[in-house]
């Protein structure tokens, strides 16, 4: 083998490794960091807590208006979410029992430091804004 063959092979190896790394980086980005959808939900926050073994995150559950039909039985329709901003978490903690509108971003797959993953959900809902408090009555549990 001559010097030029070795240099050419080394160049091909570097290009191949760079392409493989780029493909892996794009895959990881779309899998874990890409916001698939965003929007708002209206409901009553009835559970909100800070939990976790290694990564402490804020987790909430909101009761949505109407009824859900996930397992051929009538049950309440809930929205499970995580919050990464501590100031927002304090506002939501004080808003339990009130009818609120929240803005969320939905990621394709969960990351443990971003919050919990919930049964039946492949992705992860992250609430990033309290849009408004619709009903400030803390006893207003009906929608």
C-alpha positions in Angstrom: 0.0 0.0 0.0 1.3 3.4 -0.9 1.1 6.6 1.1 -1.7 7.9 -1.2 -3.9 4.9 -0.6 -3.5 5.3 3.2 -4.3 9.0 3.0 -7.4 8.3 0.8 -8.6 5.6 3.1 -8.2 7.9 6.2 -10.1 10.7 4.4 -12.9 8.3 3.5 -13.0 7.1 7.1 -13.3 10.6 8.5 -16.0 11.5 6.0 -18.0 8.3 6.8 -17.7 9.0 10.6 -18.8 12.6 10.1 -21.8 11.6 8.1 -22.7 8.9 10.7 -22.4 11.4 13.5 -24.5 13.9 11.7 -27.3 11.4 11.0 -27.2 10.3 14.7 -27.3 14.0 15.9 -30.3 14.7 13.7 -32.1 11.5 14.9 -31.5 12.4 18.6 -32.7 16.0 18.0 -35.9 14.9 16.4 -36.5 12.2 18.9 -35.9 14.2 22.1 -35.6 18.0 21.5 -38.0 18.7 18.6 -41.3 20.3 19.6 -43.9 18.2 17.8 -46.8 20.3 18.8 -47.8 23.2 21.0 -51.1 24.6 22.2 -53.3 25.4 25.2 -55.5 23.4 27.4 -58.2 24.6 29.8 -59.1 22.7 33.0 -58.8 22.5 36.7 -55.4 21.6 38.3 -56.2 19.1 41.0 -52.7 17.6 41.5 -49.4 19.3 41.5 -46.2 18.2 43.2 -42.4 18.2 43.0 -41.1 14.6 42.8 -38.3 12.4 41.5 -35.5 10.2 42.8 -32.6 11.6 40.9 -34.1 14.4 38.9 -36.6 16.5 41.0 -39.3 17.8 38.6 -42.7 19.4 38.9 -45.6 17.2 37.8 -49.2 18.1 37.5 -52.6 16.7 36.5 -55.4 18.8 35.2 -59.0 17.7 34.9 -60.4 18.7 31.5 -64.0 19.4 30.7 -66.1 16.6 29.3 -65.6 12.9 29.7 -63.0 10.6 28.3 -63.4 7.1 26.8 -60.0 5.4 26.9 -60.9 1.9 28.0 -64.6 1.6 26.9 -65.7 3.0 30.3 -66.7 6.5 31.2 -64.0 8.3 33.2 -62.7 11.8 33.7 -60.5 13.3 31.0 -57.1 14.2 32.5 -54.0 16.0 31.2 -50.7 15.0 32.8 -47.8 17.5 32.4 -44.4 18.6 33.7 -43.1 22.0 34.5 -39.4 23.0 34.2 -39.6 26.6 35.4 -39.7 27.0 39.2 -41.5 30.4 39.2 -44.2 29.0 37.0 -44.5 25.9 39.3 -45.1 28.2 42.3 -47.9 30.0 40.4 -49.5 26.7 39.4 -49.2 25.3 42.9 -51.3 28.3 44.1 -53.8 27.8 41.3 -54.9 24.3 42.3 -58.7 24.0 42.3 -59.0 27.0 39.9 -60.0 26.8 36.2 -56.8 27.8 34.2 -55.6 27.9 30.7 -52.0 26.5 30.2 -49.7 26.7 27.2 -47.7 23.5 26.5 -45.1 22.0 24.2 -45.2 18.3 23.3 -41.9 16.5 22.7 -41.7 13.2 20.8 -39.9 11.3 23.6 -39.4 12.1 27.3 -36.1 13.0 29.0 -35.8 12.3 32.8 -34.6 15.8 33.7 -37.5 17.4 31.8 -40.2 15.5 33.8 -42.1 12.2 34.1 -43.3 10.0 31.3 -46.9 8.9 31.7 -48.6 5.6 30.9 -50.2 5.7 27.5 -48.1 8.6 26.3 -45.0 8.1 24.1 -44.0 11.8 24.4 -43.9 14.4 27.1 -46.1 17.5 27.7 -44.1 20.5 29.2 -46.2 23.4 30.4 -44.3 26.7 29.9 -46.9 29.4 30.5 -49.9 30.1 32.6 -52.0 31.9 29.9 -54.9 32.9 32.3 -56.8 32.0 35.3 -60.4 31.7 34.1 -62.1 31.0 37.5 -60.4 32.3 40.6 -62.9 30.6 42.8 -60.8 27.8 44.5 -64.0 25.9 45.2 -65.2 26.0 41.5 -64.6 22.4 40.7 -67.2 22.2 38.0 -66.6 23.4 34.4 
